[in-house]
Amino acid sequence: MSREIVAGVDGSPESLAAADWAAREALHRGLPLRLAHAWRWEPLDLPLVQDRADQEHVADAVVREAEATIAGRYPGLALSAEVIGDTPVAALLGTEEHAEMLVIGSRGHGAVTGFLLGSYGQQIIAGATRPVVAVRSRDGEPAEPPTGHVLVGQLGSPEDSAAALGFAFETAAARGASVRAVRAWSLPPLFAYSPLSMRLADDAGGLVPYEEKALSDALAPWRERYPDVPVTEHVELGSAGQVLLSASGAAQLLVVGRRAKRGAVGPRIGSVAHAALHLAPCPVAVVPQG
């Protein structure tokens, strides 16, 4: 089955930055890029009423302008663009059958402006079965250092983090980059660890060596699969979100896993992914854990 990278565009600088990042990633991976703009006819009850033809023309202009910009920057890229007649969430999720990943734009830092990633972006990330990369803009360009490692959080068991680790190693291999794998841990409350886990920790020489071994074991199959990718392992006491953010300054990309959760106000993506999306200075890939 042929694969492609899909980037959502809406005419904003953030979506153009996402399309630019997606174009470079497509070239790294030798894949085509598909630009998708969602539009559905919505009669507007305003003093200046646009008819359907006017709205359709605007929608087509958005995607064609993005296509022309990306084609001019990357003339060797296999590129297509289309207007999809649906809501933004349904339109992008409807492309997943052939998508290697989905790429969307993100605005700002912090808890308030970060929510502009918001309703559409969060629903796409929570509902996607493929990795979703959120790209922050700096004057229409991706806020991404030209060099650096791919940073990935390893949480839980090897099975829990397999999808995120696999995506991180695959991306690093395509870019000729290294991987920095981070595992955060915290002191357990009394009786939180089972007798078996405490015995394993004792056998490993203490909690720190136990966590280091857990990270090493999770990385072992990916080191074997990608022997040419340099790997740095980092274990640190602290919350996963804080530890990852403190390590993200020099990263090309931050990769986190997620298990979609549904709350009272809609889909949730978990605290670690939420912190990364709103505060990391680099693009963030959120990978479903299967």
PyMOL commands that set and color helices and strands:
alter all, ss='L'
color gray80, all
select helices_A, chain A and resi 13-29+52-73+88-93+96-98+113-116+118-127+158-175+195-204+207-225+240-246+271-279
alter helices_A, ss='H'
color red, helices_A
select strands_A, chain A and resi 4-8+33-38+79-84+99-106+132-138+141-142+149-153+179-185+231-237+251-258+261-263+266-268+284-288
alter strands_A, ss='S'
color yellow, strands_A
deselect
rebuild
show_as cartoon
